């Protein structure tokens, strides 16, 4: 009697699925149960990442700037919105090269999901395609203003004061918008802000300039200051408020500057950082900071709406190009970085691998920006400097 041939063990099919069990002996062809496809772990991983990233991007478009919790996903580097879908899509040809091609249905889903995520996320990646245009920039007209915008990193607390001051002088700016004009007591937690008194030294280093300090914000101007209207919570502070109260409330310092026969309103801004790495009350802290940020942004937007002068808004906004927090400002003002040469301008952390743009310079549509550059702080801060060359509109 002929011995029956043993069944061959299951093996992965060439398309990445595991072969199903053989039909029962003697069963008519085509009448056995249709096996469910069993994709290999690599296929399932690529499919999960592709669909998961698409859902995250959709959630980002819906929630950023609208729900406080989304400040946490918004910590991702903005460039990820362009790079991640490209990397996931690259897994499709890579799998074929490795002779483990994705099955047709998962392959289609992966390519559709990554294409959708790329299209939805690209506007949030912080890219400036105009930087690729190349060519020689137009000459800077005579009389253009040179502005330095910089988060100083707790002033000169960790630096030699004379070297720090020389760095500022060497920038040769007409206008300085500086943040973190303070020292920080690391033993005092969130109440560690300590005032700095460097006004006399600054006036000696910048003869003829006007120095305006409010809390941690410092504006140094070669041009006369006509007015300093308080903005937002700062306007409600009593005259005898202590430094801690001013530090918390005064996150926008407006100075109206007389420049020839024109006026420029310069807004020096430092929005509160959104996270605290200490685990105690972590989520409560994020929610509180979201409320504080919104309060400052609403006040700034309202002040801009009632301001008849051309404006410059500069500072550490602790907000990336991917975040929706700046919608109101970016709808009203132009980004000075459009005049720069960096395809992906980033300001933090200063060093070889900066990944986030937290610092901004925004101007009225009528203000012409001739140059925008990011430079090294030479070890004096963890933020790169922003240098802007601009011209005001001519009077009608």
C-alpha positions in Angstrom: 0.0 0.0 0.0 1.3 3.5 -0.9 2.1 5.5 2.2 0.5 9.0 2.3 2.8 11.9 1.7 3.2 14.0 4.8 2.0 17.6 4.8 4.7 20.2 4.2 5.2 22.7 7.1 3.8 26.2 6.7 6.1 28.7 5.2 5.8 32.4 4.6 4.4 33.0 1.1 6.6 35.1 -1.2 4.2 38.1 -0.8 5.0 38.3 3.0 1.9 36.3 4.2 2.1 33.0 5.9 0.7 30.1 3.9 -2.6 28.8 5.3 -3.3 25.1 6.1 -3.8 22.7 3.2 -7.3 21.7 2.3 -8.5 18.5 3.8 -7.6 15.4 1.7 -10.4 14.5 -0.7 -12.2 17.9 -0.3 -13.3 19.4 -3.6 -11.1 22.2 -4.9 -12.2 25.6 -3.9 -14.6 24.5 -1.2 -12.2 24.7 1.8 -12.1 27.7 4.2 -10.2 30.7 2.9 -7.3 31.4 5.2 -7.0 34.9 6.7 -3.7 36.6 5.5 -1.0 36.6 8.2 1.4 39.4 7.4 4.9 39.1 8.7 5.9 41.3 11.7 7.8 43.8 9.5 4.7 44.3 7.4 2.6 44.9 10.4 5.1 47.3 11.9 5.4 49.5 8.7 1.6 49.5 8.3 1.1 50.5 12.0 3.6 53.3 11.8 2.2 54.7 8.6 -1.4 54.8 9.8 -0.4 55.9 13.3 1.6 58.9 11.9 -1.2 59.9 9.7 -3.6 59.9 12.6 -1.1 62.0 14.7 -0.8 64.6 11.9 -4.6 64.8 11.6 -4.8 65.2 15.3 -2.2 67.9 15.1 -4.1 69.9 12.5 -7.2 69.7 14.7 -5.8 70.3 18.1 -2.6 72.4 17.9 -3.2 75.8 19.4 -6.7 74.8 20.6 -6.2 72.2 23.3 -3.7 72.6 26.1 -2.7 68.9 26.1 -1.4 69.2 22.5 1.5 71.3 23.8 3.1 67.9 24.6 2.9 66.4 21.1 3.9 69.8 19.8 7.3 69.3 21.4 8.3 67.2 18.4 10.8 68.9 16.0 8.8 70.4 13.2 11.0 68.9 10.5 9.6 65.5 11.5 6.4 66.4 9.7 8.3 66.2 6.4 10.9 63.5 7.2 8.9 60.8 9.0 6.4 60.1 6.1 9.3 60.0 3.7 11.2 57.5 5.8 8.1 55.3 6.2 7.4 55.4 2.5 11.0 54.4 1.8 10.4 51.1 3.7 8.3 49.9 0.6 11.2 49.8 -1.9 13.6 48.8 0.9 11.5 45.7 1.6 11.6 44.8 -2.0 15.3 45.1 -2.2 15.5 42.8 0.8 13.3 40.3 -1.0 10.6 40.7 1.5 8.1 42.8 -0.4 5.0 44.1 1.3 1.8 42.5 0.1 -0.3 44.6 -2.3 -2.9 45.8 0.1 -0.6 46.9 3.0 1.7 48.5 0.4 -1.2 50.6 -1.0 -2.3 51.6 2.5 1.3 52.6 3.5 1.8 54.7 0.4 -1.6 56.4 0.7 -1.1 57.1 4.5 2.4 58.5 4.0 1.3 60.7 1.1 -1.5 62.1 3.1 0.6 62.7 6.2 3.3 64.4 4.1 0.8 66.7 2.4 -0.9 67.6 5.7 2.3 68.0 7.6 4.6 69.8 5.2 3.2 73.3 5.9 4.1 72.7 9.6 7.7 71.6 9.0 9.2 75.0 9.3 10.7 75.0 5.8 11.4 78.2 3.8 11.6 77.1 0.1 12.4 80.7 -0.9 15.9 80.1 0.5 16.6 77.8 -2.4 16.2 80.6 -5.0 19.8 81.5 -4.7 21.3 84.5 -6.5 22.7 87.6 -5.0 20.4 89.4 -2.6 19.5 93.0 -3.5 21.7 95.7 -1.8 20.6 97.0 1.6 19.5 100.6 1.3 21.2 103.3 3.2 19.5 103.9 6.6 18.3 100.4 7.1 17.9 99.4 10.7 20.0 96.6 12.2 18.1 94.7 14.9 19.4 92.0 17.2 16.8 89.7 18.8 18.2 87.3 21.4 17.4 85.2 24.5 20.6 85.9 26.5 20.3 82.8 28.7 20.1 84.3 32.1 22.2 87.3 31.1 25.8 86.9 32.2 25.1 84.6 35.1 27.4 81.9 33.8 29.7 84.2 31.8 32.4 86.7 32.4 30.5 90.0 32.4 32.9 92.1 30.4 33.0 89.4 27.6 29.2 89.3 27.6 29.0 93.0 27.2 31.6 93.1 24.5 29.6 90.5 22.6 26.5 92.8 22.6 28.6 95.8 21.5 30.1 93.8 18.7 26.7 93.2 17.2 26.6 96.9 16.1 22.8 96.9 16.2 20.6 99.9 16.2 18.0 98.1 18.3 18.4 95.2 20.8 15.4 93.1 21.9 16.8 91.0 24.7 15.2 88.4 26.9 16.2 86.7 30.2 17.7 89.9 31.6 17.9 88.2 35.0 19.7 85.6 37.0 18.2 82.4 38.2 18.4 80.8 41.6 18.3 77.0 40.9 17.5 76.2 44.5 14.2 78.2 44.4 12.3 76.2 41.8 9.8 78.2 39.7 10.4 81.3 42.0 14.1 81.5 41.1 14.0 84.7 39.1 16.4 87.3 40.4 16.8 90.9 39.1 19.9 92.1 37.4 21.1 95.8 37.6 23.2 96.4 34.5 21.5 99.5 33.2 24.4 101.9 34.1 26.9 99.6 32.5 24.8 99.3 29.4 24.4 103.1 29.1 28.2 103.4 29.4 28.7 100.7 26.7 26.0 102.2 24.4 26.4 106.0 24.7 23.4 107.8 23.2 21.2 104.7 23.4 18.0 104.5 25.5 17.7 101.5 27.8 14.3 100.3 28.8 14.0 97.3 31.3 10.9 95.7 32.5 11.1 92.4 34.4 13.2 90.0 32.3 12.8 92.1 29.1 15.4 94.6 28.0 15.2 96.9 25.0 18.2 99.0 24.0 17.6 101.5 21.3 19.6 104.1 19.3 16.4 105.9 18.7 14.4 107.9 21.1 11.6 106.1 22.9 8.3 108.1 22.6 6.2 105.8 24.8 6.1 102.5 26.6 2.4 101.4 26.8 2.0 98.3 29.0 0.6 95.3 27.3 -1.5 92.5 28.8 -1.3 91.5 32.5 1.5 94.0 33.0 -1.0 96.8 32.7 -2.8 95.6 35.8 0.2 95.5 38.1 0.4 98.1 40.9 3.2 100.6 40.8 4.9 98.9 43.8 4.9 95.4 42.3 8.0 93.4 43.2 10.3 91.8 40.7 8.6 88.4 40.9 5.2 89.8 40.1 6.7 91.8 37.2 8.6 88.8 35.9 5.4 86.7 35.8 3.1 89.4 34.2 5.4 91.4 31.9 6.1 89.1 29.0 5.6 91.8 26.3 7.5 95.0 26.4 6.3 97.6 23.8 8.4 100.6 23.0 7.4 103.2 20.4 10.5 104.5 18.7 11.0 107.8 16.8 13.0 106.9 13.7 13.4 110.1 11.6 10.0 111.3 10.9 8.4 107.9 11.4 7.5 105.7 14.4 8.1 102.0 14.8 6.5 99.9 17.6 9.0 97.3 18.8 7.5 94.4 20.8 10.0 92.5 22.9 8.3 89.2 23.8 9.2 86.1 25.9 6.3 83.6 26.2 6.3 81.2 29.1 7.8 77.8 28.4 5.1 75.2 28.2 6.6 72.3 30.2 8.4 71.6 33.5 10.4 68.4 33.6 9.8 67.9 37.3 7.2 65.2 37.7 5.2 66.9 40.4 1.9 68.3 39.0 3.3 67.8 35.4 0.0 68.0 33.6 -1.4 70.8 35.8 1.7 72.8 35.0 1.2 72.4 31.2 -2.4 73.5 31.6 -1.5 76.5 33.7 1.2 77.5 31.2 -1.2 77.2 28.3 -3.5 79.6 30.0 -0.7 82.1 30.7 0.5 81.8 27.1 -2.9 82.4 25.7 -3.4 85.4 27.9 -0.2 87.0 26.7 -0.9 86.2 23.0 -4.5 87.6 23.2 -3.2 90.8 24.8 -0.4 91.1 22.2 -2.8 90.5 19.3 -5.3 93.0 20.6 -2.6 95.6 21.1 -1.4 95.1 17.5 -4.9 95.5 16.2 -5.2 98.9 17.8 -1.7 100.1 16.9 -1.5 102.5 13.9 2.3 102.2 13.5 4.4 99.6 11.7 5.5 97.0 14.1 8.3 94.6 14.8 7.6 91.6 17.1 10.7 89.8 18.2 11.8 87.4 20.9 11.7 83.9 22.3 8.1 82.8 21.8 8.8 79.2 22.9 6.7 78.2 19.9 7.7 76.2 16.9 6.5 76.7 13.3 4.4 73.6 13.7 2.4 75.0 16.6 -0.9 76.7 16.2 -0.4 79.2 19.0 0.9 81.9 16.6 -2.0 81.7 14.1 -3.2 85.2 15.1 0.2 86.8 14.8 1.3 85.0 11.6 -2.0 85.9 9.9 -1.3 89.6 10.6 2.5 89.8 10.3 5.2 88.6 8.0 8.0 86.3 9.0 11.4 88.0 8.7 13.0 84.6 8.1 11.5 84.6 4.6 14.4 87.0 3.8 17.0 84.6 5.1 19.1 81.9 3.4 18.3 79.0 5.7 15.9 76.4 4.2 15.1 75.3 7.8 15.9 78.1 10.2 16.3 76.8 13.8 17.4 78.7 16.9 17.6 76.2 19.8 19.6 74.6 21.2 22.6 76.6 19.9 25.3 74.2 18.9 25.9 71.6 16.2 22.4 70.0 16.2 19.7 72.7 16.7 16.3 71.2 16.0 13.7 73.8 17.0 12.9 77.3 16.0 11.6 79.0 19.2 12.8 82.6 18.4 11.0 84.8 16.0 11.0 88.2 14.3 7.7 89.2 12.7 7.0 92.5 11.0 4.1 94.5 9.5 3.5 93.8 5.8 4.7 97.4 5.0 8.1 96.8 6.6 10.8 95.7 4.2 13.2 93.0 5.5 16.5 93.0 3.6 18.4 90.4 5.6 17.7 87.8 8.2 20.5 85.7 9.7 21.0 83.3 12.6 24.3 83.3 14.3 26.2 81.6 17.1 26.0 83.1 20.6 29.7 82.0 21.1 28.8 79.9 24.1 27.0 82.7 26.0 23.4 81.3 25.6 21.6 78.2 24.4 19.7 80.4 21.8 21.1 81.5 18.5 21.0 85.2 17.8 18.6 86.7 15.2 19.9 89.6 13.2 17.4 91.5 11.0 18.0 94.4 8.6 14.8 96.3 7.8 13.5 99.5 6.4 10.3 101.3 7.4 7.7 102.3 4.8 7.9 105.8 3.4 5.4 108.3 4.7 2.5 108.8 2.1 
